[in-house]
């Protein structure tokens, strides 16, 4: 069987490479038993690149951690709402991780390229270089002044998630809850609506993952670009706030957008459990549901590598051929697999960036 290049909707590798502690601070260029994404494992699994997120972790001075905020209850969980970040802290984090991506590009000697157009992604697919999209996960990364969007665009920013799962001046992220609806609060602020318009003008793709449902519908009404959720799953299978309802999926279909299937086990399983013993069939079930709802031309992958617990069988990019094999078992043909692996992302990005 042909090894198909896989373009990925989301990873948190830049932060993982930058943090200190067990297995962190590792090199992107050396194979590691820690973390998920490095060059040797990427090459082994035909990982062709994707969205490299700049994510500002919780402010250490704020005292909030996801682990401490977790409250279990019978049949599910609630994570106490994360506070908003100080804009100067978020901007500093974004600048540091942006610099990290360009450092990797410079050190890679052509093995990784920060891409700004769909044509550049296609060239990377032909040459075998990893194509990296600079992505901000949370518009607080722009700092106090949203006009910095244009400055970051000039540096290479091509994708912006309005929120992580916390509020900012633009929108409200969904707090982590299971089972629960993604309808968890107010929609976009006036500044958020203006930011969406500016993204459309510049050609910065707006990512709807982590955004609450009212914010989602605000973007759907405002934006003329395809609707995109880079790393989200089907709420009908796993009723987490982080997943998309069938109504939201229908809106993405009608915009000719895309959903990247998230490998985070807590957003895959019907019971919401955080267990690595989650079979590939569970991932394939989400692919099947999204394909049924959206069509095979509007589904891709959005792994959440280096940002979440993934199934043991999808332990890092070298495992991606196992997922492709599972989808072949489900009856997906080679033409459909090429669409899921990278062609659908190319189509949507070409439209969003025009």
C-alpha positions as CSV (number, residue, x, y, z in Angstrom):
1,X,0.0,0.0,0.0
2,X,1.1,3.5,-0.7
3,X,2.4,5.6,2.2
4,X,0.3,8.7,2.0
5,X,1.6,12.0,3.5
6,X,-0.5,13.2,6.4
7,X,-1.1,16.9,7.0
8,X,-2.2,17.6,10.6
9,X,-4.5,20.2,12.0
10,X,-2.9,20.8,15.4
11,X,0.1,20.1,17.5
12,X,1.5,21.7,20.7
13,X,5.1,20.7,19.9
14,X,6.6,24.2,20.2
15,X,5.5,24.5,23.8
16,X,6.5,20.9,24.6
17,X,10.0,21.5,23.2
18,X,10.3,24.7,25.3
19,X,9.1,23.6,28.7
20,X,11.5,22.3,31.3
21,X,10.9,19.0,33.2
22,X,10.7,15.3,32.5
23,X,11.4,14.7,28.8
24,X,10.9,18.4,27.9
25,X,13.5,20.6,26.4
26,X,14.3,17.8,24.0
27,X,15.5,18.4,20.4
28,X,13.2,18.5,17.5
29,X,15.9,16.8,15.4
30,X,16.6,13.8,17.7
31,X,14.3,10.8,18.3
32,X,13.0,10.9,21.8
33,X,11.0,8.5,24.0
34,X,9.2,11.6,25.4
35,X,6.7,13.9,23.8
36,X,5.1,13.1,20.4
37,X,6.6,15.0,17.5
38,X,10.2,15.0,16.4
39,X,11.8,14.8,13.0
40,X,12.7,11.1,13.0
41,X,9.3,9.9,14.2
42,X,7.6,12.3,11.8
43,X,9.5,10.9,8.9
44,X,8.7,7.3,10.0
45,X,5.0,8.0,10.0
46,X,4.7,10.1,6.8
47,X,3.8,13.2,8.9
48,X,4.0,15.9,6.3
49,X,3.5,18.9,8.7
50,X,0.6,20.9,9.9
51,X,-0.4,23.6,12.3
52,X,2.3,24.4,14.9
53,X,0.4,26.1,17.7
54,X,1.7,28.9,19.9
55,X,-0.2,28.4,23.1
56,X,0.3,30.5,26.2
57,X,0.0,28.1,29.2
58,X,-1.8,29.3,32.4
59,X,0.0,32.1,34.1
60,X,2.1,30.6,37.0
61,X,1.2,33.7,39.0
62,X,-2.5,33.0,38.6
63,X,-2.4,29.7,40.6
64,X,-4.8,27.9,38.2
65,X,-3.8,24.5,36.8
66,X,-6.0,22.1,34.8
67,X,-5.1,19.2,37.2
68,X,-6.1,21.1,40.4
69,X,-9.3,22.4,38.7
70,X,-10.6,19.0,37.8
71,X,-13.7,17.9,39.7
72,X,-15.0,14.4,39.1
73,X,-18.6,13.5,39.5
74,X,-20.7,10.4,38.8
75,X,-20.6,9.8,35.1
76,X,-18.3,12.7,34.2
77,X,-16.2,15.7,35.2
78,X,-16.0,19.5,35.4
79,X,-12.9,21.6,35.1
80,X,-13.2,24.8,37.0
81,X,-13.1,27.7,34.6
82,X,-9.7,28.9,33.6
83,X,-9.1,32.7,34.2
84,X,-8.2,35.0,31.4
85,X,-4.5,35.6,30.8
86,X,-2.7,39.0,31.2
87,X,-2.3,40.2,27.6
88,X,1.4,41.0,28.1
89,X,2.1,37.5,29.4
90,X,0.3,35.9,26.5
91,X,2.1,38.1,23.9
92,X,5.4,37.3,25.4
93,X,4.6,33.6,25.2
94,X,3.5,33.9,21.6
95,X,6.6,35.7,20.6
96,X,8.8,33.2,22.3
97,X,7.2,30.2,20.6
98,X,7.1,32.0,17.2
99,X,10.9,32.5,17.5
100,X,11.2,28.8,18.4
101,X,9.5,27.8,15.2
102,X,11.8,30.0,13.0
103,X,14.8,28.7,14.9
104,X,13.8,25.1,14.0
105,X,13.3,26.2,10.4
106,X,16.8,27.7,10.3
107,X,18.4,24.7,11.9
108,X,16.6,22.2,9.8
109,X,18.6,22.9,6.6
110,X,15.5,22.6,4.5
111,X,13.9,19.7,6.3
112,X,11.1,22.0,7.8
113,X,9.7,25.1,6.1
114,X,7.3,27.7,7.6
115,X,4.6,27.9,4.9
116,X,2.5,30.9,4.0
117,X,0.6,29.6,0.9
118,X,-1.0,26.4,-0.3
119,X,1.5,26.3,-3.1
120,X,4.3,26.1,-0.6
121,X,2.6,23.2,1.2
122,X,2.3,21.4,-2.1
123,X,6.0,22.0,-2.8
124,X,6.8,20.5,0.7
125,X,4.6,17.5,-0.1
126,X,6.7,16.9,-3.3
127,X,10.1,17.5,-1.7
128,X,9.5,15.7,1.6
129,X,10.1,18.8,3.8
130,X,7.8,19.2,6.8
131,X,5.3,22.1,6.1
132,X,4.7,24.2,9.3
133,X,1.9,26.7,9.6
134,X,2.3,29.3,12.3
135,X,-0.9,29.1,14.4
136,X,-1.9,31.1,17.5
137,X,-4.2,29.2,19.9
138,X,-6.0,32.1,21.6
139,X,-6.2,35.7,20.3
140,X,-4.9,36.9,23.7
141,X,-1.5,36.1,22.0
142,X,-2.0,39.4,20.1
143,X,-1.5,41.3,23.3
144,X,-3.3,44.5,24.2
145,X,-3.5,45.8,20.6
146,X,-5.3,43.6,18.0
147,X,-3.6,45.5,15.2
148,X,-0.6,43.3,16.0
149,X,-2.4,40.7,13.9
150,X,-1.0,42.4,10.8
151,X,2.5,42.4,12.2
152,X,2.3,38.7,12.9
153,X,0.8,38.1,9.5
154,X,3.9,39.7,8.0
155,X,6.0,37.3,10.0
156,X,4.0,34.3,8.8
157,X,0.9,33.9,10.9
158,X,-1.7,32.2,8.8
159,X,-4.1,30.7,11.4
160,X,-5.7,32.1,14.5
161,X,-7.8,30.2,17.1
162,X,-9.9,32.9,18.7
163,X,-9.7,31.2,22.1
164,X,-8.4,28.3,24.1
165,X,-10.8,27.0,26.8
166,X,-10.8,30.3,28.7
167,X,-12.2,33.8,28.1
168,X,-10.4,36.7,26.5
169,X,-11.4,40.1,25.1
170,X,-12.6,38.6,21.9
171,X,-14.6,35.5,22.8
172,X,-15.3,32.8,25.3
173,X,-13.7,29.3,25.2
174,X,-15.6,26.3,26.3
175,X,-14.6,25.1,29.8
176,X,-13.8,21.4,29.9
177,X,-17.0,19.5,31.0
178,X,-18.4,16.0,30.3
179,X,-21.2,15.3,29.6
180,X,-22.2,18.8,28.6
181,X,-23.3,21.1,25.8
182,X,-20.8,23.5,24.1
183,X,-23.4,26.2,24.7
184,X,-21.6,27.6,27.7
185,X,-21.8,31.3,27.6
186,X,-21.9,34.5,25.6
187,X,-20.8,34.9,22.0
188,X,-18.1,37.1,20.4
189,X,-17.5,40.6,21.8
190,X,-17.5,43.6,19.5
191,X,-13.7,43.3,19.4
192,X,-14.0,39.7,18.5
193,X,-16.3,40.4,15.6
194,X,-13.9,43.0,14.3
195,X,-11.1,40.5,14.6
196,X,-12.9,38.0,12.5
197,X,-13.5,40.6,9.8
198,X,-9.8,41.5,9.8
199,X,-8.7,37.8,9.6
200,X,-10.9,37.5,6.5
201,X,-9.4,40.6,5.0
202,X,-5.8,39.5,5.5
203,X,-6.3,35.8,4.7
204,X,-5.8,34.4,8.2
205,X,-7.7,31.2,8.8
206,X,-10.0,31.4,11.8
207,X,-10.0,28.2,13.9
208,X,-13.2,27.4,15.8
209,X,-11.9,24.7,18.1
210,X,-12.3,25.6,21.8
211,X,-14.9,28.3,20.9
212,X,-18.2,28.0,22.6
213,X,-21.4,27.4,20.6
214,X,-22.7,31.0,20.5
215,X,-19.3,32.2,19.4
216,X,-19.3,29.6,16.7
217,X,-22.6,30.9,15.3
218,X,-21.3,34.4,15.4
219,X,-18.3,33.5,13.3
220,X,-20.6,31.5,10.9
221,X,-22.7,34.6,10.4
222,X,-19.7,37.0,10.0
223,X,-17.1,35.1,8.0
224,X,-17.0,34.6,4.3
225,X,-14.3,31.9,4.6
226,X,-14.9,28.2,5.1
227,X,-15.6,27.3,8.7
228,X,-12.8,25.3,10.2
229,X,-12.3,23.4,13.5
230,X,-8.7,22.2,13.4
231,X,-9.0,19.6,16.2
232,X,-12.5,18.7,17.3
233,X,-14.7,15.6,17.3
234,X,-18.4,14.6,17.1
235,X,-20.5,15.5,20.2
236,X,-23.0,12.9,19.1
237,X,-20.4,10.2,20.0
238,X,-18.5,11.9,22.8
239,X,-20.6,14.6,24.6
240,X,-17.7,16.8,25.7
241,X,-18.0,20.6,25.5
242,X,-15.0,20.5,23.2
243,X,-16.8,18.6,20.5
244,X,-19.2,19.8,17.8
245,X,-22.9,19.2,17.6
246,X,-24.5,17.8,14.4
247,X,-25.9,21.3,13.8
248,X,-22.5,22.8,14.0
249,X,-21.2,20.1,11.6
250,X,-24.0,20.9,9.2
251,X,-22.9,24.6,9.2
252,X,-19.3,23.6,8.5
253,X,-20.5,21.4,5.6
254,X,-22.6,24.2,4.1
255,X,-19.5,26.5,4.2
256,X,-17.4,23.8,2.5
257,X,-15.1,23.9,5.5
258,X,-13.3,21.1,7.4
259,X,-13.0,19.4,10.8
260,X,-9.7,17.8,11.9
261,X,-10.3,14.7,14.0
262,X,-8.7,15.1,17.4
263,X,-6.8,12.1,18.9
264,X,-7.2,13.3,22.5
265,X,-8.8,10.3,24.3
266,X,-11.1,12.4,26.4
267,X,-12.7,13.8,23.3
268,X,-13.0,10.5,21.6
269,X,-14.6,8.1,24.1
270,X,-18.3,7.8,24.8
271,X,-17.5,7.7,28.5
272,X,-15.1,10.7,28.3
273,X,-12.4,8.7,30.2
274,X,-8.8,9.8,30.0
275,X,-7.4,6.3,29.1
276,X,-4.6,5.4,26.7
277,X,-6.3,2.1,26.2
278,X,-8.6,3.6,23.6
279,X,-8.7,1.5,20.4
280,X,-8.2,2.9,17.0
281,X,-11.8,1.9,16.2
282,X,-12.9,4.7,18.4
283,X,-11.0,7.2,16.3
284,X,-12.4,5.6,13.2
285,X,-15.9,6.0,14.6
286,X,-15.5,9.7,14.7
287,X,-14.1,9.8,11.1
288,X,-17.1,7.8,10.0
289,X,-19.6,10.1,11.7
290,X,-17.9,13.2,10.4
291,X,-17.7,11.8,6.8
292,X,-21.4,10.9,7.0
293,X,-22.3,14.3,8.2
294,X,-19.9,16.5,6.2
295,X,-18.8,14.4,3.2
296,X,-15.4,12.9,2.7
297,X,-14.1,16.1,1.2
298,X,-14.5,18.0,4.5
299,X,-12.7,15.8,7.1
300,X,-9.1,15.7,8.0
301,X,-6.9,15.0,11.0
302,X,-6.1,17.3,14.0
303,X,-4.0,15.1,16.3
304,X,-3.4,17.4,19.3
305,X,0.1,15.7,19.5
306,X,2.2,17.1,22.4
307,X,-0.9,18.7,23.9
308,X,-3.1,15.7,25.0
309,X,-3.1,12.0,25.9
310,X,-3.6,10.0,22.7
311,X,-4.4,6.3,22.3
312,X,-1.6,3.9,22.9
313,X,-1.8,2.8,19.2
314,X,-1.4,6.5,18.2
315,X,1.5,7.2,20.5
316,X,3.3,9.6,18.1
317,X,3.4,10.4,14.4
318,X,5.2,7.2,13.6
319,X,1.9,5.4,14.4
320,X,-0.1,7.3,11.8
321,X,0.1,4.4,9.2
322,X,-1.8,2.3,11.7
323,X,-4.7,4.7,11.6
324,X,-4.6,4.7,7.8
325,X,-4.7,0.9,7.9
326,X,-7.7,0.9,10.2
327,X,-9.6,3.3,7.8
328,X,-8.7,0.9,4.9
329,X,-10.3,-1.9,6.9
330,X,-13.4,0.3,7.2
331,X,-13.6,0.5,3.4
332,X,-12.0,3.8,2.6
333,X,-10.4,3.7,-0.8
334,X,-7.1,5.3,-1.8
335,X,-8.7,8.4,-3.3
336,X,-10.7,9.0,-0.1
337,X,-7.6,8.4,2.1
338,X,-5.6,11.0,0.1
339,X,-8.4,13.5,0.8
340,X,-8.5,12.8,4.5
341,X,-4.7,12.8,4.8
342,X,-3.9,16.1,3.1
343,X,-6.0,17.1,0.1
344,X,-8.9,18.4,2.1
345,X,-6.6,20.7,4.1
346,X,-5.0,22.0,1.0
347,X,-8.4,22.8,-0.6
348,X,-9.6,24.7,2.5
349,X,-6.4,26.6,3.1
350,X,-6.3,27.7,-0.6
351,X,-9.7,29.1,-0.1
352,X,-9.1,30.7,3.3
353,X,-5.7,32.3,2.3
354,X,-6.7,33.7,-1.1
